[in-house]
């Protein structure tokens, strides 16, 4: 009779222990984490530069599994409405139709000359910044940076040691509870016989 009372008194203490419950909750959450369900959506809007004037629209629909289809329209500088339909999926973003959008204009001679000049300067800068692998110079930390790194590593080690201590305490508590439960169950069986 004493062992039954003892078990009934100890069981609530074991079950109400926050460390034990936290340990079991961690175990269960690691096991039961499932990916979220698909979340389809649809949206659309129309906007303009002033009230009552619409010069751009956009609408889009997603099935929730990663496939998005949509279209957008805008008024170009020549006051023509341009509409582009697109799809985005595992193969990337692609235009599927291009209504009322003429071929892109060709560069004027002035623009072509400016592009060429830009590319020549870019190439010259890129060439001057080429460094042979044997000439690579790694940066050296200043005293302030080295001090900050050392402080960070020291704090990191303190936190790691604290976490290891807490994990060891939790494991010891778990083993003690298991041993206590085993002893109680064995003791209870011995009294019954």
Buried (B, 14 or more C-beta within 10 A) or exposed (E): EEBEEEBEEBEEEBEEBEEBEEBEEEEEEEEEEEEEEEEEEEEEEEEEEEEEEEBBBBBBBBBEEEBBBBBBBBBEEEEEBBBBBBBBEEEEEEEEEEEEBEEEEEEEEEEEEEEEEEEEEEEEEEEEEEEEEEEEEEEEEEEEEEEEEEEEEEEEEEEEEEEEEEEEEBEEBBEEBEEEBEEBEEBBEEEEE
